[in-house]
Amino acid sequence: QRIEFCLKVHNESVKAMRYPPKKYNEDLETAQERREREQEELEYAKEMADDEDDF
């Protein structure tokens, strides 16, 4: 019984690593959106710094 349990846990772990959940793909999309947002924030910060230099 113990060996069967260990094999079952092992097989489930291998399946989980091989096929990530669909939620993972949604997180990837939000990560790209996050990168775009951070890039926009950096550009805005540079513009603000340039505006401060003008004064």
Secondary structure, 3 states (H helix, E strand, C coil): CHHHHHHHHHHHHHHHHHCCCHHHHHHHHHHHHHHHHHHHHHHHHHHHHHHHHHC
